[in-house]
Each structure stands twice: as C-alpha cells, then as structure tokens.
Amino acid sequence: SQSRYKFLFPSHDIISPYYLIDLGPYPAAIPGKKTYNIIGEVYQIDLETLKRCDRLEGYPSFYNRSIVKTEYGDAWMYHFDRQYEMAHSEKRRIEEWSRAA
C-alpha cells in the first residue's frame, strides 16, 4: 500500500526532555535532566507510514519513540534511551546538528 504524509514545515519549538549527541554520521536524541528545544521536521502521517518509519529507525530495538510537544501539537520523536548515553559517554553533546556536521 502507498504511504501518505504531509510535511508541516520545520519545527523550531519541539519541547522535550532530550538533547542531541553526535554519533558521527547522524545525531541522536537522548533523555536529559531538563527541557531543551530541538529543531526538527514535523510530518502528518498515516499508520502505514508510521510503521515504515519504525522499520527504518529500528524501533523498538535501536530507537525508541515518545510523544513531544510541537507548535503543530503532539508528535512522535525517535530517541535513544538513557542506558545508551551511559554506555557511550564519550559522545559529545551538540547544540545544532547542521553546525556539527
């Protein structure tokens, strides 16, 4: 079946208790102790597209996902768990992925 989605524009206001770390080829969000603003993209998708995104992101074995607040309402965001952060503590926190890449 065909996936259906609608790009809702970049979100400059994803409020979440997560921050980004640099994994080399891509960033990852991990839980933090306070609230950070993360810039991302927000899409309106159907269930089939969500399932395809889950497969692409390796959910739930590689990434987890949680609901975060955006200016478009609640949205799913993929992230690593706190255990990943502790196991890879040498990874540096990044303020903005585009600057670090």
Backbone torsions as a table, in degrees:
resi	resn	phi	psi	omega
1	SER	NA	160.1	-176.0
2	GLN	-90.8	135.0	176.8
3	SER	-74.9	150.4	177.2
4	ARG	-127.7	131.4	178.4
5	TYR	-151.2	161.1	176.3
6	LYS	-138.2	122.1	178.1
7	PHE	-73.1	123.9	-178.0
8	LEU	-101.7	14.1	178.5
9	PHE	87.2	161.6	176.5
10	PRO	-62.2	142.5	176.5
11	SER	-100.8	124.1	177.4
12	HIS	-99.4	11.6	-172.6
13	ASP	-144.9	50.0	173.3
14	ILE	-84.5	108.4	-177.9
15	ILE	-92.3	120.6	-176.2
16	SER	-155.2	153.8	174.4
17	PRO	-85.1	48.0	-179.1
18	TYR	-131.7	158.3	170.0
19	TYR	-138.1	164.5	-175.8
20	LEU	-95.0	141.8	170.7
21	ILE	-121.3	156.2	-178.7
22	ASP	-92.9	115.1	177.6
23	LEU	-101.3	14.1	-178.5
24	GLY	97.0	-92.8	-176.9
25	PRO	-74.7	-14.1	-179.4
26	TYR	-158.7	159.8	176.4
27	PRO	-88.0	166.7	173.4
28	ALA	-142.1	140.7	174.6
29	ALA	-89.8	134.9	175.3
30	ILE	-132.0	155.7	-177.7
31	PRO	-62.4	141.1	175.8
32	GLY	-118.3	176.7	-179.3
33	LYS	-91.0	-11.2	177.7
34	LYS	-136.7	178.2	-177.1
35	THR	-86.9	131.3	176.8
36	TYR	-120.8	151.9	171.4
37	ASN	-93.9	127.3	178.5
38	ILE	-117.4	132.9	176.5
39	ILE	-86.7	131.8	-179.8
40	GLY	-154.4	-173.5	176.3
41	GLU	-110.3	143.0	179.9
42	VAL	-118.3	129.6	178.7
43	TYR	-124.1	144.8	168.9
44	GLN	-95.1	121.7	-174.2
45	ILE	-131.2	162.0	174.9
46	ASP	-93.1	174.2	-176.6
47	LEU	-61.8	-39.4	178.7
48	GLU	-61.8	-40.5	178.2
49	THR	-67.7	-39.0	176.3
50	LEU	-60.1	-43.3	178.4
51	LYS	-62.6	-39.5	178.0
52	ARG	-67.1	-40.7	176.7
53	CYS	-63.2	-41.1	177.4
54	ASP	-57.7	-44.3	178.8
55	ARG	-64.5	-44.4	-179.9
56	LEU	-60.8	-42.7	-176.7
57	GLU	-85.9	-2.8	179.5
58	GLY	71.7	31.3	178.9
59	TYR	-78.7	132.7	4.5
60	PRO	-102.4	8.6	-175.5
61	SER	-80.9	-30.5	-179.9
62	PHE	-102.7	-59.1	174.7
63	TYR	-106.2	154.9	164.2
64	ASN	-105.3	174.2	173.1
65	ARG	-141.9	148.3	-179.4
66	SER	-141.0	160.5	177.0
67	ILE	-79.6	132.7	174.6
68	VAL	-127.4	160.6	179.3
69	LYS	-88.4	135.7	173.0
70	THR	-134.0	171.5	177.1
71	GLU	-68.5	-9.8	177.5
72	TYR	-99.7	4.0	-176.9
73	GLY	108.4	-168.9	179.9
74	ASP	-68.1	144.9	-179.8
75	ALA	-147.3	152.2	173.6
76	TRP	-76.1	142.0	172.9
77	MET	-134.2	131.5	177.1
78	TYR	-81.2	143.0	-178.1
79	HIS	-156.9	161.1	169.6
80	PHE	-85.9	162.5	176.4
81	ASP	-89.2	166.1	178.2
82	ARG	-56.4	-35.0	-179.5
83	GLN	-60.5	-34.9	178.4
84	TYR	-64.6	-42.6	179.8
85	GLU	-58.7	-45.1	-178.0
86	MET	-66.2	-36.4	-179.7
87	ALA	-74.3	-22.5	-177.2
88	HIS	-126.4	48.8	-172.8
89	SER	-66.9	-13.2	178.1
90	GLU	-75.6	-12.8	178.6
91	LYS	-68.7	136.9	-176.2
92	ARG	-90.2	146.7	175.4
93	ARG	-74.4	141.1	177.5
94	ILE	-119.8	142.2	179.6
95	GLU	-83.0	-38.5	-179.5
96	GLU	-147.8	119.9	-174.4
97	TRP	-57.7	-40.4	-176.4
98	SER	-63.7	-30.1	177.2
99	ARG	-75.1	-34.2	-175.9
100	ALA	-81.9	-24.5	-174.9
101	ALA	-75.9	NA	NA
